[in-house]
C-alpha cells in the first residue's frame, strides 16, 4: 500500500508530535530533577543577625509533650540562595533559662544545622558541630520538625517568601495539618 502524503505536511505532523512529547515530558519533571541539573549543592555564606528583640519574637506552637517554650525572631528569618531557611530561635526551659541559636533548615534534604549560639552580651559563639543533621520527627521539644513540617517545607520543597512564613507562624497557620490520634 502506498501513501501519497506530501513531504512538508508529514514533516509538520512529525514536528508537532515531537513538540507535544517534549511538552508532556517537561510537565512531569520533579523538583529534585531540577536540583540535580544544577550540580552539587553548595551552601551559601551565613551572615549572623543581631540578637533578637523580644518585640519581634513569634511564639511557636510545639507538640503538647514539649517541656520548653519556643519563639522565632521574625526579623531573623531569611531564605538563602542555597534554599536554606535561616532563623533565630529562643528556647525557654520550665525554670526560665533561655537558649538562643541561629539555625538553618534545608527542606530538600530535611536537615537542620546550628550556626551559632547567642550570649547575653550581644555576641554570637560559633556552634561546635558544623554538620547538617537529619531532622528527627516527633522529638521531645522538636521545634525543628515543627518549623520544617508546619511552616517552611511541603515535602522536600521550601515554600513561600519570608513575609508568608512570618504570617504563617504569627497566625499558627500550618502548611501540613497533622492527624491527631
Buried (B, 14 or more C-beta within 10 A) or exposed (E): EEEEEEEEEEEEEEEEEEEEEEEEEEEEEEBEEEBEEEEEEEBEEBEBBEBBEEEBBBEBEBBEEBEBBBBBBBBBBBBBEBBBBBBBBBBEEEEEEEEBBBBBBBBBBBBBBBBBBBEEEEEBEEBEEEEBEEBEEEBEBBBBBBBBBBBBBEBBBBBBEBEEBBBBBEEEEBBEEEEEE
